[in-house]
Amino acid sequence: MSDINAILEPGMLVRHPGQPDWGVGQVQSNIGGKITVNFREQGKVVIDGAAVSLDIVNS
């Protein structure tokens, strides 16, 4: 898991760098490198934190 993904906590807003059309997502959980995010345009997605480094959205 990347250093950025390690600090993700529920409620934080993120973007998936490879899926910009998903829009902004809200982190639901981050357990064992599996990050569950609810994206505006895609819905709930479980992301492998070892494979994808999410971008934090500053609100």
C-alpha distance matrix in Angstrom:
0.0 3.8 6.6 8.2 6.2 6.5 10.1 10.9 13.9 16.5 19.0 17.0 17.8 15.5 16.2 14.7 15.4 16.6 18.7 20.7 23.4 21.4 22.1 20.5 18.6 18.3 15.3 16.8 14.3 10.7 10.9 8.9 5.9 9.0 10.1 13.9 15.5 19.3 20.2 23.9 24.8 22.6 22.4 19.8 16.8 13.9 10.8 8.1 4.9 4.1 7.5 8.3 7.8 10.4 13.4 14.8 18.5 20.9 23.8
3.8 0.0 3.8 5.4 5.2 6.3 9.1 10.4 13.9 16.9 18.8 16.1 16.6 14.2 14.8 13.7 13.8 15.6 18.0 19.5 22.6 20.9 21.1 19.4 18.1 18.1 15.5 17.8 15.7 12.4 13.5 12.1 9.1 11.8 11.8 15.4 16.2 19.8 20.2 23.6 24.6 23.0 23.1 20.9 18.1 15.7 12.4 10.4 6.8 6.5 8.7 8.2 6.2 8.9 11.1 12.6 16.4 18.5 21.8
6.6 3.8 0.0 3.8 5.5 5.1 6.9 9.3 12.7 16.2 17.9 15.1 16.2 14.4 15.7 15.5 15.7 18.1 20.3 21.2 24.4 22.6 22.2 20.0 18.8 18.2 15.7 18.1 16.0 12.8 14.3 13.3 10.9 13.8 13.3 16.8 17.4 20.9 21.4 24.6 26.1 24.8 24.7 22.5 20.1 18.0 15.0 13.5 9.7 10.1 12.4 11.4 8.6 10.3 11.4 11.9 15.7 17.1 20.4
8.2 5.4 3.8 0.0 3.8 5.4 5.6 6.9 10.6 13.8 15.0 11.8 12.5 10.7 12.3 12.6 13.0 15.9 17.6 18.1 21.3 19.5 18.7 16.3 15.3 14.9 12.9 15.7 14.4 11.7 14.1 14.1 11.3 13.3 11.8 14.8 14.7 17.9 18.3 21.2 22.9 21.9 21.9 20.0 18.0 16.4 13.6 13.0 9.4 10.9 12.5 10.3 7.0 7.4 7.9 8.1 11.9 13.5 16.8
6.2 5.2 5.5 3.8 0.0 3.8 5.5 5.3 8.9 11.7 13.5 11.0 11.9 10.0 11.7 11.4 12.8 15.1 16.4 17.5 20.3 18.0 17.8 15.5 13.7 13.1 10.5 12.9 11.2 8.3 10.6 10.8 7.8 9.5 8.1 11.4 11.9 15.4 16.2 19.5 21.1 19.7 19.3 17.0 14.8 12.9 10.3 9.7 6.2 8.6 10.4 8.6 6.2 6.5 8.6 9.1 12.7 15.0 17.7
6.5 6.3 5.1 5.4 3.8 0.0 3.8 5.7 8.5 11.9 14.3 12.3 14.1 13.1 15.2 15.2 16.6 18.8 20.2 21.3 23.9 21.5 21.2 18.6 16.5 15.2 12.1 13.8 11.3 8.0 9.5 9.4 7.6 10.2 9.6 12.9 14.1 17.7 19.1 22.4 24.3 22.8 21.9 19.3 17.3 14.9 12.7 11.7 8.2 10.0 12.8 11.8 9.7 10.3 12.1 11.8 15.4 16.9 19.6
10.1 9.1 6.9 5.6 5.5 3.8 0.0 3.8 6.3 10.1 11.9 9.7 12.1 11.8 14.6 15.6 17.1 19.9 20.8 21.3 23.9 21.4 20.5 17.4 15.5 13.8 11.1 13.1 11.3 8.9 11.3 12.2 10.8 12.6 11.0 13.7 14.1 17.2 18.6 21.5 23.9 22.9 21.9 19.6 18.2 16.4 14.6 14.5 11.1 13.4 15.8 14.0 11.4 10.8 11.5 10.0 13.2 14.2 16.7
10.9 10.4 9.3 6.9 5.3 5.7 3.8 0.0 3.8 7.0 8.7 6.6 8.9 8.9 11.9 13.1 15.3 17.9 18.3 18.7 21.0 18.2 17.3 14.2 12.0 10.1 7.3 9.6 8.3 6.8 10.1 11.9 10.2 10.9 8.4 10.4 10.4 13.5 14.9 17.9 20.3 19.3 18.2 15.9 14.9 13.5 12.2 12.9 10.2 13.3 15.1 12.9 10.6 9.0 10.0 8.4 11.2 12.8 14.8
13.9 13.9 12.7 10.6 8.9 8.5 6.3 3.8 0.0 3.8 6.3 5.9 9.3 10.5 13.9 15.5 18.1 20.6 20.4 20.8 22.5 19.4 18.3 15.0 12.3 9.4 6.5 7.6 6.6 6.5 9.7 12.5 11.8 11.8 9.2 10.2 10.4 12.9 15.1 17.8 20.6 19.7 17.9 15.5 15.2 14.1 13.8 14.9 12.8 16.1 18.0 16.0 14.1 12.2 13.0 10.8 12.8 13.9 15.0
16.5 16.9 16.2 13.8 11.7 11.9 10.1 7.0 3.8 0.0 3.8 5.6 8.7 10.7 14.1 15.8 19.0 21.1 20.2 20.5 21.6 18.2 17.2 13.9 10.8 7.3 4.8 4.7 5.3 7.4 10.6 13.9 13.5 12.5 9.5 9.0 8.8 10.4 13.1 15.5 18.6 17.8 15.5 13.2 13.8 13.3 13.9 15.9 14.5 18.2 19.6 17.5 16.1 13.7 14.5 12.3 13.4 14.6 14.9
19.0 18.8 17.9 15.0 13.5 14.3 11.9 8.7 6.3 3.8 0.0 3.8 6.5 9.5 13.0 15.5 18.6 21.0 19.7 19.3 20.3 17.1 15.4 11.8 9.3 5.6 5.4 6.5 8.6 10.8 14.2 17.5 16.6 15.4 12.0 11.0 9.4 10.0 12.0 13.7 17.1 17.1 15.0 13.6 14.7 15.1 15.7 18.1 16.8 20.5 21.4 18.8 17.1 14.1 14.0 11.3 11.3 12.2 11.8
17.0 16.1 15.1 11.8 11.0 12.3 9.7 6.6 5.9 5.6 3.8 0.0 3.8 6.6 10.3 13.0 15.7 18.5 17.7 17.1 18.6 15.8 13.8 10.1 8.3 5.6 5.4 8.3 9.8 10.8 14.5 17.2 15.7 15.0 11.5 11.3 9.4 10.7 11.8 13.6 16.8 16.9 15.6 14.4 14.7 15.0 14.7 16.9 15.0 18.5 19.3 16.4 14.2 11.1 10.5 7.6 7.9 9.0 9.5
17.8 16.6 16.2 12.5 11.9 14.1 12.1 8.9 9.3 8.7 6.5 3.8 0.0 3.8 7.2 10.4 13.1 15.9 14.7 13.6 15.1 12.5 10.2 6.5 5.5 4.6 6.3 9.8 11.9 12.9 16.7 19.1 17.0 16.0 12.2 11.7 8.9 9.5 9.3 10.8 13.8 14.4 13.8 13.4 13.7 14.7 14.3 16.8 15.2 18.7 18.8 15.4 13.4 9.8 8.6 6.1 5.3 7.5 7.9
15.5 14.2 14.4 10.7 10.0 13.1 11.8 8.9 10.5 10.7 9.5 6.6 3.8 0.0 3.8 6.8 9.3 12.2 11.4 10.7 12.8 10.5 8.7 5.7 5.2 6.3 7.2 10.9 12.4 12.6 16.3 18.1 15.4 14.4 10.9 11.0 8.2 9.6 8.7 10.9 13.0 13.1 13.3 12.8 12.2 13.1 11.9 14.3 12.7 15.9 15.5 12.0 10.1 6.3 5.4 4.4 5.1 8.5 10.1
16.2 14.8 15.7 12.3 11.7 15.2 14.6 11.9 13.9 14.1 13.0 10.3 7.2 3.8 0.0 3.8 6.1 8.8 7.9 7.0 9.5 7.8 6.5 5.1 6.1 8.8 10.0 13.4 14.9 14.9 18.3 19.7 16.6 15.4 12.3 12.3 9.4 10.4 8.3 10.3 11.4 11.5 12.7 12.9 11.8 13.2 11.6 14.0 13.0 15.8 14.5 10.8 9.5 5.9 5.1 6.5 6.8 10.6 12.2
14.7 13.7 15.5 12.6 11.4 15.2 15.6 13.1 15.5 15.8 15.5 13.0 10.4 6.8 3.8 0.0 3.8 5.5 5.3 6.3 9.0 7.5 8.0 8.0 8.2 11.0 11.4 14.4 15.3 14.9 17.7 18.6 15.2 13.9 11.4 11.8 9.6 11.2 9.2 11.8 11.8 11.0 12.6 12.5 10.5 11.5 9.3 11.5 11.0 13.4 11.4 7.9 7.7 5.2 6.4 9.1 10.3 14.1 16.0
15.4 13.8 15.7 13.0 12.8 16.6 17.1 15.3 18.1 19.0 18.6 15.7 13.1 9.3 6.1 3.8 0.0 3.8 5.6 6.1 9.7 9.7 10.0 10.6 11.6 14.5 14.8 18.0 18.7 17.8 20.5 20.8 17.2 16.6 14.5 15.4 13.4 15.0 12.7 14.8 14.4 14.0 16.1 16.2 14.0 14.7 12.0 13.4 12.5 14.0 11.6 8.1 7.7 6.4 6.6 10.1 11.4 14.9 17.2
16.6 15.6 18.1 15.9 15.1 18.8 19.9 17.9 20.6 21.1 21.0 18.5 15.9 12.2 8.8 5.5 3.8 0.0 3.8 6.2 8.9 9.3 11.0 12.5 13.3 16.4 16.7 19.4 20.1 19.2 21.5 21.6 18.0 17.0 15.4 16.0 14.4 15.7 13.3 15.3 14.1 13.1 15.7 16.0 13.4 14.3 11.8 13.1 13.3 14.3 11.2 8.5 9.6 9.1 10.2 13.7 14.8 18.4 20.5
18.7 18.0 20.3 17.6 16.4 20.2 20.8 18.3 20.4 20.2 19.7 17.7 14.7 11.4 7.9 5.3 5.6 3.8 0.0 3.8 5.4 5.7 7.9 10.1 11.1 14.6 15.6 18.1 19.4 19.2 21.8 22.5 19.1 17.4 15.3 15.0 12.8 13.3 10.4 12.0 10.4 9.6 12.6 13.6 11.6 13.5 11.9 14.2 14.8 16.6 13.7 10.8 11.9 10.3 11.1 14.0 14.3 18.0 19.4
20.7 19.5 21.2 18.1 17.5 21.3 21.3 18.7 20.8 20.5 19.3 17.1 13.6 10.7 7.0 6.3 6.1 6.2 3.8 0.0 3.8 5.4 5.8 8.4 10.6 14.3 16.0 18.9 20.6 20.8 23.7 24.7 21.4 19.8 17.3 16.8 13.9 13.9 10.5 11.1 9.9 10.5 13.5 15.1 13.9 16.1 14.7 17.1 17.1 19.2 16.6 13.3 13.4 11.1 10.6 13.0 12.4 15.8 17.0
23.4 22.6 24.4 21.3 20.3 23.9 23.9 21.0 22.5 21.6 20.3 18.6 15.1 12.8 9.5 9.0 9.7 8.9 5.4 3.8 0.0 3.8 5.4 9.0 11.1 14.8 17.0 19.4 21.6 22.3 25.1 26.4 23.3 21.2 18.6 17.4 14.4 13.5 9.8 9.5 7.2 8.4 11.8 14.2 13.7 16.5 15.9 18.8 19.4 21.6 18.9 15.9 16.5 14.1 13.9 15.8 14.8 18.1 18.5
21.4 20.9 22.6 19.5 18.0 21.5 21.4 18.2 19.4 18.2 17.1 15.8 12.5 10.5 7.8 7.5 9.7 9.3 5.7 5.4 3.8 0.0 3.8 6.7 7.8 11.5 13.6 15.7 18.0 19.0 21.8 23.4 20.5 18.2 15.4 13.9 10.8 9.6 6.0 6.5 4.8 5.3 8.3 10.5 10.2 13.3 13.1 16.4 17.1 19.8 17.5 14.5 15.1 12.4 12.7 14.2 13.4 16.9 17.2
22.1 21.1 22.2 18.7 17.8 21.2 20.5 17.3 18.3 17.2 15.4 13.8 10.2 8.7 6.5 8.0 10.0 11.0 7.9 5.8 5.4 3.8 0.0 3.8 6.5 10.1 12.9 15.5 18.1 19.2 22.5 24.4 21.5 19.5 16.3 14.8 11.3 10.0 6.3 5.8 6.0 8.0 10.1 12.1 12.4 15.3 15.0 18.2 18.2 21.1 19.2 15.8 15.5 12.2 11.5 12.2 10.6 13.7 13.7
20.5 19.4 20.0 16.3 15.5 18.6 17.4 14.2 15.0 13.9 11.8 10.1 6.5 5.7 5.1 8.0 10.6 12.5 10.1 8.4 9.0 6.7 3.8 0.0 3.8 7.0 9.9 12.8 15.5 16.7 20.2 22.4 19.7 18.0 14.4 13.1 9.4 8.5 5.8 6.1 8.2 9.7 10.5 11.7 12.2 14.6 14.3 17.5 16.9 20.1 18.9 15.4 14.4 10.7 9.7 9.4 7.6 10.7 10.6
18.6 18.1 18.8 15.3 13.7 16.5 15.5 12.0 12.3 10.8 9.3 8.3 5.5 5.2 6.1 8.2 11.6 13.3 11.1 10.6 11.1 7.8 6.5 3.8 0.0 3.8 6.5 9.2 11.9 13.4 16.9 19.3 17.0 14.9 11.2 9.6 5.8 5.1 3.8 6.0 8.6 8.9 8.5 8.7 9.4 11.5 11.8 15.1 14.8 18.3 17.5 14.3 13.6 10.1 10.1 9.6 9.0 12.0 12.1
18.3 18.1 18.2 14.9 13.1 15.2 13.8 10.1 9.4 7.3 5.6 5.6 4.6 6.3 8.8 11.0 14.5 16.4 14.6 14.3 14.8 11.5 10.1 7.0 3.8 0.0 3.8 6.3 9.3 11.4 14.9 17.8 16.1 14.1 10.4 8.6 5.4 5.3 6.5 8.5 11.7 11.6 10.1 9.3 10.4 11.8 12.5 15.6 14.9 18.7 18.7 15.7 14.7 11.3 11.5 9.9 9.7 12.0 11.8
15.3 15.5 15.7 12.9 10.5 12.1 11.1 7.3 6.5 4.8 5.4 5.4 6.3 7.2 10.0 11.4 14.8 16.7 15.6 16.0 17.0 13.6 12.9 9.9 6.5 3.8 0.0 3.8 5.8 7.6 11.2 14.1 12.6 10.8 7.2 6.0 4.4 6.5 8.7 11.6 14.3 13.4 11.5 9.5 9.7 9.9 10.4 13.0 12.2 16.0 16.6 14.1 13.2 10.3 11.4 10.1 11.1 13.5 14.0
16.8 17.8 18.1 15.7 12.9 13.8 13.1 9.6 7.6 4.7 6.5 8.3 9.8 10.9 13.4 14.4 18.0 19.4 18.1 18.9 19.4 15.7 15.5 12.8 9.2 6.3 3.8 0.0 3.8 7.2 10.0 13.5 12.9 10.6 7.5 5.3 5.4 6.8 10.2 12.9 15.6 14.2 11.5 8.8 9.7 9.6 11.3 13.8 13.7 17.4 18.3 16.4 16.0 13.6 15.1 13.9 14.8 17.0 17.1
14.3 15.7 16.0 14.4 11.2 11.3 11.3 8.3 6.6 5.3 8.6 9.8 11.9 12.4 14.9 15.3 18.7 20.1 19.4 20.6 21.6 18.0 18.1 15.5 11.9 9.3 5.8 3.8 0.0 3.8 6.3 9.8 9.8 8.0 5.7 5.2 7.3 9.9 13.1 16.2 18.5 16.7 14.2 11.0 10.8 9.2 10.4 12.1 11.7 15.2 16.7 15.4 15.1 13.5 15.6 14.6 16.4 18.5 19.2
10.7 12.4 12.8 11.7 8.3 8.0 8.9 6.8 6.5 7.4 10.8 10.8 12.9 12.6 14.9 14.9 17.8 19.2 19.2 20.8 22.3 19.0 19.2 16.7 13.4 11.4 7.6 7.2 3.8 0.0 3.8 6.7 6.3 5.7 4.4 6.5 8.9 12.3 14.9 18.4 20.4 18.4 16.5 13.2 11.9 9.4 9.4 9.9 8.8 12.0 14.1 13.2 12.8 12.0 14.5 13.9 16.5 18.7 20.1
10.9 13.5 14.3 14.1 10.6 9.5 11.3 10.1 9.7 10.6 14.2 14.5 16.7 16.3 18.3 17.7 20.5 21.5 21.8 23.7 25.1 21.8 22.5 20.2 16.9 14.9 11.2 10.0 6.3 3.8 0.0 3.8 5.5 5.4 6.5 8.6 11.8 15.1 17.9 21.5 23.2 20.8 18.8 15.2 13.6 10.5 10.7 10.2 9.7 12.1 14.7 14.8 14.9 14.9 17.7 17.5 20.2 22.4 23.9
8.9 12.1 13.3 14.1 10.8 9.4 12.2 11.9 12.5 13.9 17.5 17.2 19.1 18.1 19.7 18.6 20.8 21.6 22.5 24.7 26.4 23.4 24.4 22.4 19.3 17.8 14.1 13.5 9.8 6.7 3.8 0.0 3.8 5.5 8.2 11.0 14.3 17.8 20.3 24.0 25.3 22.7 21.1 17.5 15.3 11.8 11.1 9.3 8.7 10.0 13.1 14.0 14.5 15.4 18.6 18.9 22.1 24.3 26.3
5.9 9.1 10.9 11.3 7.8 7.6 10.8 10.2 11.8 13.5 16.6 15.7 17.0 15.4 16.6 15.2 17.2 18.0 19.1 21.4 23.3 20.5 21.5 19.7 17.0 16.1 12.6 12.9 9.8 6.3 5.5 3.8 0.0 3.8 6.2 9.7 12.5 16.2 18.1 21.8 23.0 20.4 19.3 16.1 13.4 10.0 8.3 6.2 5.0 6.7 9.6 10.2 10.8 11.9 15.3 16.1 19.4 21.9 24.1
9.0 11.8 13.8 13.3 9.5 10.2 12.6 10.9 11.8 12.5 15.4 15.0 16.0 14.4 15.4 13.9 16.6 17.0 17.4 19.8 21.2 18.2 19.5 18.0 14.9 14.1 10.8 10.6 8.0 5.7 5.4 5.5 3.8 0.0 3.8 6.5 9.7 13.2 15.3 19.1 20.1 17.3 16.0 12.6 10.0 6.4 5.7 5.0 5.8 8.4 10.1 10.3 11.6 11.9 15.3 16.2 19.0 21.9 23.6
10.1 11.8 13.3 11.8 8.1 9.6 11.0 8.4 9.2 9.5 12.0 11.5 12.2 10.9 12.3 11.4 14.5 15.4 15.3 17.3 18.6 15.4 16.3 14.4 11.2 10.4 7.2 7.5 5.7 4.4 6.5 8.2 6.2 3.8 0.0 3.8 6.3 10.0 12.1 15.8 17.2 14.8 13.5 10.3 8.1 5.5 5.0 6.5 6.4 10.0 11.1 9.9 10.4 9.6 12.7 13.1 15.6 18.5 20.0
13.9 15.4 16.8 14.8 11.4 12.9 13.7 10.4 10.2 9.0 11.0 11.3 11.7 11.0 12.3 11.8 15.4 16.0 15.0 16.8 17.4 13.9 14.8 13.1 9.6 8.6 6.0 5.3 5.2 6.5 8.6 11.0 9.7 6.5 3.8 0.0 3.8 6.9 9.6 13.2 14.7 12.3 10.2 6.8 5.7 4.3 6.2 9.0 9.8 13.4 13.8 12.4 13.1 11.4 14.1 14.2 15.9 18.8 19.6
15.5 16.2 17.4 14.7 11.9 14.1 14.1 10.4 10.4 8.8 9.4 9.4 8.9 8.2 9.4 9.6 13.4 14.4 12.8 13.9 14.4 10.8 11.3 9.4 5.8 5.4 4.4 5.4 7.3 8.9 11.8 14.3 12.5 9.7 6.3 3.8 0.0 3.8 6.1 9.7 11.5 9.7 8.0 5.6 5.4 6.4 7.6 11.0 11.4 15.1 14.9 12.6 12.8 10.2 12.1 12.0 13.0 16.1 16.6
19.3 19.8 20.9 17.9 15.4 17.7 17.2 13.5 12.9 10.4 10.0 10.7 9.5 9.6 10.4 11.2 15.0 15.7 13.3 13.9 13.5 9.6 10.0 8.5 5.1 5.3 6.5 6.8 9.9 12.3 15.1 17.8 16.2 13.2 10.0 6.9 3.8 0.0 3.8 6.7 8.9 7.6 5.1 4.1 6.3 8.8 10.7 14.3 15.0 18.6 18.1 15.6 15.9 12.9 14.2 13.9 13.8 16.7 16.5
20.2 20.2 21.4 18.3 16.2 19.1 18.6 14.9 15.1 13.1 12.0 11.8 9.3 8.7 8.3 9.2 12.7 13.3 10.4 10.5 9.8 6.0 6.3 5.8 3.8 6.5 8.7 10.2 13.1 14.9 17.9 20.3 18.1 15.3 12.1 9.6 6.1 3.8 0.0 3.8 5.6 5.2 4.8 6.1 7.4 10.6 11.6 15.3 15.9 19.3 18.1 15.2 15.4 12.2 13.0 13.1 12.5 15.7 15.5
23.9 23.6 24.6 21.2 19.5 22.4 21.5 17.9 17.8 15.5 13.7 13.6 10.8 10.9 10.3 11.8 14.8 15.3 12.0 11.1 9.5 6.5 5.8 6.1 6.0 8.5 11.6 12.9 16.2 18.4 21.5 24.0 21.8 19.1 15.8 13.2 9.7 6.7 3.8 0.0 3.8 5.9 6.1 8.8 10.8 14.2 15.3 19.0 19.6 22.9 21.6 18.5 18.6 15.2 15.2 15.1 13.5 16.2 15.3
24.8 24.6 26.1 22.9 21.1 24.3 23.9 20.3 20.6 18.6 17.1 16.8 13.8 13.0 11.4 11.8 14.4 14.1 10.4 9.9 7.2 4.8 6.0 8.2 8.6 11.7 14.3 15.6 18.5 20.4 23.2 25.3 23.0 20.1 17.2 14.7 11.5 8.9 5.6 3.8 0.0 3.8 6.1 9.5 10.9 14.6 15.6 19.2 20.3 23.3 21.3 18.5 19.2 16.2 16.5 17.1 15.8 18.8 18.2
22.6 23.0 24.8 21.9 19.7 22.8 22.9 19.3 19.7 17.8 17.1 16.9 14.4 13.1 11.5 11.0 14.0 13.1 9.6 10.5 8.4 5.3 8.0 9.7 8.9 11.6 13.4 14.2 16.7 18.4 20.8 22.7 20.4 17.3 14.8 12.3 9.7 7.6 5.2 5.9 3.8 0.0 3.8 6.7 7.6 11.4 12.7 16.3 17.9 20.8 18.8 16.5 17.7 15.2 16.4 17.4 16.9 20.2 20.1
22.4 23.1 24.7 21.9 19.3 21.9 21.9 18.2 17.9 15.5 15.0 15.6 13.8 13.3 12.7 12.6 16.1 15.7 12.6 13.5 11.8 8.3 10.1 10.5 8.5 10.1 11.5 11.5 14.2 16.5 18.8 21.1 19.3 16.0 13.5 10.2 8.0 5.1 4.8 6.1 6.1 3.8 0.0 3.8 6.4 10.1 12.4 16.1 17.7 20.9 19.6 17.4 18.5 15.9 17.3 17.7 17.4 20.4 20.0
19.8 20.9 22.5 20.0 17.0 19.3 19.6 15.9 15.5 13.2 13.6 14.4 13.4 12.8 12.9 12.5 16.2 16.0 13.6 15.1 14.2 10.5 12.1 11.7 8.7 9.3 9.5 8.8 11.0 13.2 15.2 17.5 16.1 12.6 10.3 6.8 5.6 4.1 6.1 8.8 9.5 6.7 3.8 0.0 3.8 6.9 9.8 13.4 15.1 18.4 17.6 15.8 17.0 14.7 16.7 17.0 17.4 20.5 20.5
16.8 18.1 20.1 18.0 14.8 17.3 18.2 14.9 15.2 13.8 14.7 14.7 13.7 12.2 11.8 10.5 14.0 13.4 11.6 13.9 13.7 10.2 12.4 12.2 9.4 10.4 9.7 9.7 10.8 11.9 13.6 15.3 13.4 10.0 8.1 5.7 5.4 6.3 7.4 10.8 10.9 7.6 6.4 3.8 0.0 3.8 6.3 9.9 12.0 15.0 13.9 12.4 14.1 12.4 15.0 16.1 17.2 20.6 21.2
13.9 15.7 18.0 16.4 12.9 14.9 16.4 13.5 14.1 13.3 15.1 15.0 14.7 13.1 13.2 11.5 14.7 14.3 13.5 16.1 16.5 13.3 15.3 14.6 11.5 11.8 9.9 9.6 9.2 9.4 10.5 11.8 10.0 6.4 5.5 4.3 6.4 8.8 10.6 14.2 14.6 11.4 10.1 6.9 3.8 0.0 3.8 6.8 9.2 12.1 11.7 11.0 12.9 12.0 15.2 16.3 18.1 21.5 22.6
10.8 12.4 15.0 13.6 10.3 12.7 14.6 12.2 13.8 13.9 15.7 14.7 14.3 11.9 11.6 9.3 12.0 11.8 11.9 14.7 15.9 13.1 15.0 14.3 11.8 12.5 10.4 11.3 10.4 9.4 10.7 11.1 8.3 5.7 5.0 6.2 7.6 10.7 11.6 15.3 15.6 12.7 12.4 9.8 6.3 3.8 0.0 3.8 5.9 8.7 8.1 7.2 9.3 9.1 12.7 14.4 16.7 20.2 21.9
8.1 10.4 13.5 13.0 9.7 11.7 14.5 12.9 14.9 15.9 18.1 16.9 16.8 14.3 14.0 11.5 13.4 13.1 14.2 17.1 18.8 16.4 18.2 17.5 15.1 15.6 13.0 13.8 12.1 9.9 10.2 9.3 6.2 5.0 6.5 9.0 11.0 14.3 15.3 19.0 19.2 16.3 16.1 13.4 9.9 6.8 3.8 0.0 3.8 5.4 5.5 6.3 8.9 10.1 13.9 15.9 18.8 22.1 24.2
4.9 6.8 9.7 9.4 6.2 8.2 11.1 10.2 12.8 14.5 16.8 15.0 15.2 12.7 13.0 11.0 12.5 13.3 14.8 17.1 19.4 17.1 18.2 16.9 14.8 14.9 12.2 13.7 11.7 8.8 9.7 8.7 5.0 5.8 6.4 9.8 11.4 15.0 15.9 19.6 20.3 17.9 17.7 15.1 12.0 9.2 5.9 3.8 0.0 3.8 5.4 5.3 6.3 8.0 11.6 13.4 16.7 19.7 22.1
4.1 6.5 10.1 10.9 8.6 10.0 13.4 13.3 16.1 18.2 20.5 18.5 18.7 15.9 15.8 13.4 14.0 14.3 16.6 19.2 21.6 19.8 21.1 20.1 18.3 18.7 16.0 17.4 15.2 12.0 12.1 10.0 6.7 8.4 10.0 13.4 15.1 18.6 19.3 22.9 23.3 20.8 20.9 18.4 15.0 12.1 8.7 5.4 3.8 0.0 3.8 6.0 7.5 10.4 13.9 16.1 19.6 22.5 25.2
7.5 8.7 12.4 12.5 10.4 12.8 15.8 15.1 18.0 19.6 21.4 19.3 18.8 15.5 14.5 11.4 11.6 11.2 13.7 16.6 18.9 17.5 19.2 18.9 17.5 18.7 16.6 18.3 16.7 14.1 14.7 13.1 9.6 10.1 11.1 13.8 14.9 18.1 18.1 21.6 21.3 18.8 19.6 17.6 13.9 11.7 8.1 5.5 5.4 3.8 0.0 3.8 6.9 9.8 13.2 16.1 19.2 22.5 25.2
8.3 8.2 11.4 10.3 8.6 11.8 14.0 12.9 16.0 17.5 18.8 16.4 15.4 12.0 10.8 7.9 8.1 8.5 10.8 13.3 15.9 14.5 15.8 15.4 14.3 15.7 14.1 16.4 15.4 13.2 14.8 14.0 10.2 10.3 9.9 12.4 12.6 15.6 15.2 18.5 18.5 16.5 17.4 15.8 12.4 11.0 7.2 6.3 5.3 6.0 3.8 0.0 3.8 6.1 9.5 12.6 15.5 18.9 21.5
7.8 6.2 8.6 7.0 6.2 9.7 11.4 10.6 14.1 16.1 17.1 14.2 13.4 10.1 9.5 7.7 7.7 9.6 11.9 13.4 16.5 15.1 15.5 14.4 13.6 14.7 13.2 16.0 15.1 12.8 14.9 14.5 10.8 11.6 10.4 13.1 12.8 15.9 15.4 18.6 19.2 17.7 18.5 17.0 14.1 12.9 9.3 8.9 6.3 7.5 6.9 3.8 0.0 3.8 6.6 9.5 12.8 15.8 18.8
10.4 8.9 10.3 7.4 6.5 10.3 10.8 9.0 12.2 13.7 14.1 11.1 9.8 6.3 5.9 5.2 6.4 9.1 10.3 11.1 14.1 12.4 12.2 10.7 10.1 11.3 10.3 13.6 13.5 12.0 14.9 15.4 11.9 11.9 9.6 11.4 10.2 12.9 12.2 15.2 16.2 15.2 15.9 14.7 12.4 12.0 9.1 10.1 8.0 10.4 9.8 6.1 3.8 0.0 3.8 6.5 9.5 12.8 15.4
13.4 11.1 11.4 7.9 8.6 12.1 11.5 10.0 13.0 14.5 14.0 10.5 8.6 5.4 5.1 6.4 6.6 10.2 11.1 10.6 13.9 12.7 11.5 9.7 10.1 11.5 11.4 15.1 15.6 14.5 17.7 18.6 15.3 15.3 12.7 14.1 12.1 14.2 13.0 15.2 16.5 16.4 17.3 16.7 15.0 15.2 12.7 13.9 11.6 13.9 13.2 9.5 6.6 3.8 0.0 3.8 6.4 9.6 12.5
14.8 12.6 11.9 8.1 9.1 11.8 10.0 8.4 10.8 12.3 11.3 7.6 6.1 4.4 6.5 9.1 10.1 13.7 14.0 13.0 15.8 14.2 12.2 9.4 9.6 9.9 10.1 13.9 14.6 13.9 17.5 18.9 16.1 16.2 13.1 14.2 12.0 13.9 13.1 15.1 17.1 17.4 17.7 17.0 16.1 16.3 14.4 15.9 13.4 16.1 16.1 12.6 9.5 6.5 3.8 0.0 3.8 6.4 9.4
18.5 16.4 15.7 11.9 12.7 15.4 13.2 11.2 12.8 13.4 11.3 7.9 5.3 5.1 6.8 10.3 11.4 14.8 14.3 12.4 14.8 13.4 10.6 7.6 9.0 9.7 11.1 14.8 16.4 16.5 20.2 22.1 19.4 19.0 15.6 15.9 13.0 13.8 12.5 13.5 15.8 16.9 17.4 17.4 17.2 18.1 16.7 18.8 16.7 19.6 19.2 15.5 12.8 9.5 6.4 3.8 0.0 3.8 6.1
20.9 18.5 17.1 13.5 15.0 16.9 14.2 12.8 13.9 14.6 12.2 9.0 7.5 8.5 10.6 14.1 14.9 18.4 18.0 15.8 18.1 16.9 13.7 10.7 12.0 12.0 13.5 17.0 18.5 18.7 22.4 24.3 21.9 21.9 18.5 18.8 16.1 16.7 15.7 16.2 18.8 20.2 20.4 20.5 20.6 21.5 20.2 22.1 19.7 22.5 22.5 18.9 15.8 12.8 9.6 6.4 3.8 0.0 3.8
23.8 21.8 20.4 16.8 17.7 19.6 16.7 14.8 15.0 14.9 11.8 9.5 7.9 10.1 12.2 16.0 17.2 20.5 19.4 17.0 18.5 17.2 13.7 10.6 12.1 11.8 14.0 17.1 19.2 20.1 23.9 26.3 24.1 23.6 20.0 19.6 16.6 16.5 15.5 15.3 18.2 20.1 20.0 20.5 21.2 22.6 21.9 24.2 22.1 25.2 25.2 21.5 18.8 15.4 12.5 9.4 6.1 3.8 0.0
